[in-house]
Amino acid sequence: MGTVAVGKNDLTINVTNEIVVRAITVKGIVEGDAVPQLFIPKLVSFFKAGKFPVNRLVEFYKPDQIAQAFEDSKVGKTIKPILILDPSYKA
C-alpha cells in the first residue's frame, strides 16, 4: 500500500488487523519516488513508442469549466483534468 496525498492529521489504525493479517507493506511516497531526470525521459520515450497514451489520460478545461472537470474526474471520464488559467496557452 502506498500512501499519497496524506494530510498532516494523525491516523490511527489497528496494525494487526489492517496490515499484518492482510500481509500489506506500507510505503510512504513523495513525488512518486522517481528521479525526474531519469523518469521523465523514459515516459517521453514510452509516449513516442505508443506505449504511454498520455493524451488519452488528460483533458483540458477553462476556469469556468472547473465543476465539469471535477465531475469528469469523479465519473472516470478523465484521469487527470488540467485547468488552463492562461487563455493564450494552446494545448
C-alpha positions as CSV (number, residue, x, y, z in Angstrom):
1,M,0.0,0.0,0.0
2,G,1.4,3.4,-1.0
3,T,0.4,6.5,0.8
4,V,-0.1,9.6,-1.3
5,A,-1.7,13.0,-0.7
6,V,-1.7,12.3,3.0
7,G,-2.6,15.3,5.2
8,K,-1.0,16.3,8.4
9,N,-3.7,14.8,10.6
10,D,-2.9,11.8,12.8
11,L,-4.3,8.4,11.6
12,T,-4.9,5.5,13.9
13,I,-5.0,2.0,12.5
14,N,-5.0,-1.5,14.0
15,V,-1.7,-2.8,12.8
16,T,-2.5,-6.4,13.4
17,N,-5.9,-6.4,11.6
18,E,-5.1,-3.9,8.8
19,I,-1.5,-4.6,8.0
20,V,-0.2,-7.9,9.4
21,V,-3.2,-10.1,8.8
22,R,-3.5,-8.8,5.2
23,A,0.3,-9.1,4.7
24,I,0.4,-5.5,3.4
25,T,3.6,-3.5,3.0
26,V,3.1,0.2,3.7
27,K,5.3,2.7,1.9
28,G,5.2,6.5,2.0
29,I,5.6,8.0,-1.4
30,V,6.9,11.5,-2.0
31,E,6.7,12.8,-5.6
32,G,6.3,9.3,-6.8
33,D,9.8,8.3,-5.6
34,A,11.0,8.8,-9.1
35,V,14.2,10.7,-10.2
36,P,12.7,13.2,-12.6
37,Q,15.9,13.4,-14.7
38,L,15.6,9.7,-15.5
39,F,11.8,9.1,-15.3
40,I,10.5,11.9,-17.5
41,P,12.7,11.0,-20.5
42,K,11.6,7.4,-20.0
43,L,7.9,8.5,-20.1
44,V,8.6,10.6,-23.2
45,S,10.2,7.6,-25.0
46,F,7.2,5.4,-24.0
47,F,4.8,8.0,-25.4
48,K,6.8,8.3,-28.6
49,A,6.7,4.5,-28.9
50,G,2.9,4.5,-28.4
51,K,3.2,2.7,-25.0
52,F,2.0,5.6,-22.8
53,P,-1.1,7.3,-24.2
54,V,-0.9,10.4,-22.0
55,N,-3.2,12.2,-24.5
56,R,-6.0,9.8,-23.5
57,L,-5.4,10.3,-19.8
58,V,-5.7,14.1,-19.6
59,E,-8.4,16.6,-20.5
60,F,-8.0,20.4,-20.6
61,Y,-10.6,22.8,-19.0
62,K,-11.1,26.5,-18.9
63,P,-11.5,28.1,-15.4
64,D,-15.3,28.4,-15.9
65,Q,-15.4,24.6,-16.5
66,I,-13.9,23.7,-13.1
67,A,-17.1,22.0,-11.9
68,Q,-17.2,19.9,-15.1
69,A,-13.5,19.0,-14.6
70,F,-14.3,17.7,-11.1
71,E,-17.3,15.7,-12.4
72,D,-15.4,14.2,-15.3
73,S,-12.7,13.1,-12.8
74,K,-15.2,11.7,-10.4
75,V,-17.0,9.6,-13.0
76,G,-13.8,8.5,-14.7
77,K,-14.2,10.4,-18.0
78,T,-10.7,11.7,-17.5
79,I,-7.8,10.6,-15.3
80,K,-6.1,14.0,-15.0
81,P,-8.2,17.1,-15.5
82,I,-5.9,20.1,-16.3
83,L,-7.2,23.6,-15.7
84,I,-5.7,26.1,-18.1
85,L,-5.5,29.5,-16.5
86,D,-3.7,31.3,-19.3
87,P,-6.2,31.8,-22.2
88,S,-3.2,32.2,-24.7
89,Y,-2.0,28.7,-23.9
90,K,-2.6,26.1,-26.7
91,A,-2.7,22.5,-25.5
